[in-house]
């Protein structure tokens, strides 16, 4: 009688162990699926951050050389004079420079001297803008304003 009882108890223990194992496996799969979904959301957010629409509705990548605020804080001592290179769609800077200057003055909430905008001698459609900035946030704000300008093809520092 004891042998039969022992076999029944062993079967029950085995079934309980198997049920626990299956429950653990289900939990592992659930956690792995949640991690995968989280990773997919992160990748989608990163793609969304890198791609923005230009004024003409075409998608374009953010400038590859756009420094983030944290990188700028490490690389530069603020306040400083920061140089931006702006490449226009054409060689006519007569219209672009005053409009861009006005936009940057609105962003910085102060005036920018006209001599801060100089045509690059190496390229016909490039302007170098030298601006005194107080912090990395101002640099990032200026990059955003430059990118949003309809006559600007791309920019870099």
C-alpha positions as CSV (number, residue, x, y, z in Angstrom):
1,X,0.0,0.0,0.0
2,X,2.9,2.3,0.8
3,X,4.4,1.8,-2.6
4,X,1.2,2.7,-4.4
5,X,0.9,5.8,-2.3
6,X,4.5,6.8,-3.0
7,X,3.9,6.4,-6.8
8,X,0.8,8.6,-6.6
9,X,2.8,11.3,-4.7
10,X,5.6,11.1,-7.2
11,X,3.2,11.6,-10.1
12,X,1.6,14.6,-8.3
13,X,5.1,16.1,-7.6
14,X,6.1,15.5,-11.2
15,X,2.9,17.2,-12.6
16,X,3.3,20.1,-10.1
17,X,7.0,20.5,-11.2
18,X,5.9,20.4,-14.9
19,X,3.2,23.0,-14.3
20,X,5.7,25.2,-12.5
21,X,8.1,24.8,-15.3
22,X,5.5,25.7,-17.9
23,X,4.4,28.7,-15.9
24,X,8.1,29.9,-15.7
25,X,8.5,29.4,-19.5
26,X,5.3,31.5,-20.1
27,X,6.6,34.2,-17.8
28,X,10.0,34.2,-19.6
29,X,8.3,34.5,-23.0
30,X,6.1,37.3,-21.8
31,X,9.1,39.2,-20.5
32,X,11.0,38.6,-23.7
33,X,8.1,39.9,-25.8
34,X,7.8,43.0,-23.6
35,X,11.5,43.7,-24.1
36,X,11.2,43.2,-27.8
37,X,8.3,45.6,-28.0
38,X,10.2,48.2,-25.9
39,X,13.2,47.9,-28.2
40,X,11.0,48.3,-31.2
41,X,9.4,51.5,-29.7
42,X,12.9,52.8,-28.9
43,X,14.1,52.2,-32.5
44,X,11.0,53.9,-33.9
45,X,11.6,56.9,-31.6
46,X,15.2,57.1,-32.7
47,X,14.2,57.0,-36.4
48,X,11.6,59.7,-35.8
49,X,14.2,61.9,-34.1
50,X,16.6,61.6,-37.0
51,X,14.1,62.3,-39.7
52,X,12.2,65.5,-40.0
53,X,10.2,67.1,-42.7
54,X,11.7,70.1,-44.5
55,X,9.6,73.2,-45.4
56,X,8.9,71.6,-48.8
57,X,7.5,68.4,-47.3
58,X,10.5,66.2,-48.3
59,X,12.0,64.0,-45.6
60,X,15.6,64.7,-44.9
61,X,18.0,63.4,-42.2
62,X,19.1,65.7,-39.5
63,X,22.6,67.0,-40.2
64,X,25.1,64.3,-39.3
65,X,27.4,66.8,-37.7
66,X,24.8,68.3,-35.5
67,X,26.3,68.2,-32.0
68,X,24.0,67.5,-29.1
69,X,23.9,69.9,-26.1
70,X,25.8,67.4,-23.9
71,X,28.6,67.0,-26.4
72,X,28.9,70.8,-26.8
73,X,29.1,71.3,-23.0
74,X,32.0,68.9,-23.0
75,X,33.8,70.2,-26.1
76,X,33.4,74.0,-25.5
77,X,33.8,76.4,-22.7
78,X,30.8,78.8,-22.7
79,X,30.4,81.7,-23.3
80,X,32.3,81.6,-26.6
81,X,32.1,82.5,-30.3
82,X,30.7,79.6,-32.3
83,X,31.0,79.4,-36.1
84,X,28.2,77.9,-38.2
85,X,28.6,77.1,-41.8
86,X,25.4,77.4,-43.8
87,X,25.1,76.2,-47.4
88,X,22.3,77.7,-49.4
89,X,20.3,76.3,-52.3
90,X,21.8,78.9,-54.6
91,X,24.6,81.5,-54.7
92,X,22.4,84.5,-54.1
93,X,23.1,85.4,-50.5
94,X,21.6,88.8,-50.8
95,X,18.1,87.5,-49.7
96,X,19.2,84.7,-47.4
97,X,21.5,86.6,-45.0
98,X,19.1,89.3,-43.9
99,X,16.3,86.9,-43.4
100,X,18.5,84.4,-41.5
101,X,19.9,87.2,-39.4
102,X,16.4,88.3,-38.4
103,X,15.5,84.7,-37.5
104,X,18.6,84.2,-35.4
105,X,18.0,87.5,-33.6
106,X,14.5,86.3,-32.7
107,X,15.9,83.0,-31.4
108,X,18.7,84.7,-29.3
109,X,16.6,87.7,-28.4
110,X,19.5,90.0,-29.1
111,X,21.0,91.7,-32.2
112,X,23.7,90.1,-34.3
113,X,26.1,92.4,-36.0
114,X,26.1,92.4,-39.8
115,X,29.8,91.4,-40.0
116,X,29.0,88.1,-38.2
117,X,27.8,86.8,-41.7
118,X,30.7,86.3,-44.1
119,X,30.8,84.5,-47.4
120,X,33.1,81.6,-47.4
121,X,35.9,82.1,-49.9
122,X,36.1,78.4,-50.7
123,X,32.5,78.0,-51.7
124,X,30.1,80.2,-53.6
125,X,27.0,79.2,-51.8
126,X,28.3,79.0,-48.3
127,X,28.1,81.6,-45.5
128,X,30.0,81.5,-42.2
129,X,28.1,82.9,-39.2
130,X,30.1,83.8,-36.1
131,X,27.9,84.2,-33.1
132,X,28.6,84.7,-29.4
133,X,26.7,82.1,-27.5
134,X,26.2,81.8,-23.8
135,X,25.5,78.0,-23.6
136,X,25.0,74.8,-25.6
137,X,21.2,75.3,-25.7
138,X,21.7,78.5,-27.7
139,X,23.9,76.6,-30.2
140,X,21.2,73.9,-30.6
141,X,18.4,76.6,-31.0
142,X,20.5,78.3,-33.7
143,X,20.9,75.0,-35.6
144,X,17.2,74.4,-35.5
145,X,16.5,78.0,-36.8
146,X,19.0,77.5,-39.6
147,X,17.6,74.2,-40.6
148,X,14.1,75.6,-40.7
149,X,15.1,78.4,-43.1
150,X,13.7,77.7,-46.6
151,X,16.9,78.9,-48.4
152,X,19.2,76.7,-46.4
153,X,20.3,73.4,-47.9
154,X,22.3,72.2,-44.9
155,X,24.5,73.5,-42.1
156,X,27.4,72.4,-39.9
157,X,29.7,73.8,-37.3
